[in-house]
Every structure is written in C-alpha cells, then in structure tokens.
Amino acid sequence: MTYREKLHPWCVVWDGPNCRSVAVGRYRHRQDAEARVRTLGRQKPESSYRLLFDAAGTYPNGDPAPN
C-alpha cells in the first residue's frame, strides 16, 4: 500500500460485467467520493458505481495493492 493510497482510503468502484470490479478513483474524503459517484451516475446511468472504504489497501477484487 503506497503512502498516497493510505491518504485516500475511499474508492469509487465500477461494477462491470461478469462480476468484475474496477477502481475508478481514490479520494481522501467521503464527501468527495460520494459526489463523484453521483456525477458518474448522472453521466452513465446504465452503469453501476459504489463506494468502498479501503483501509487495508486492496483493490475491489481482493488482490493486494502493488507496493
């Protein structure tokens, strides 16, 4: 887990096809991440986005973050 990832624990995650999740962005504050989820939801209403608190420094699919 990099220092930047420790400072930005809130992840916006896109739920893609075939149960695939992709981290779209990392944010320091929950308010910023929630605002991004709302913005993405308005821009792409057919896509599904969710908010994730990533304290352990892993990607949404459970793989450890690179060092």
Helices and strands as residue ranges (DSSP letters): H 3-7, E 10-15, G 17-19, E 21-27, H 30-43, E 48-53
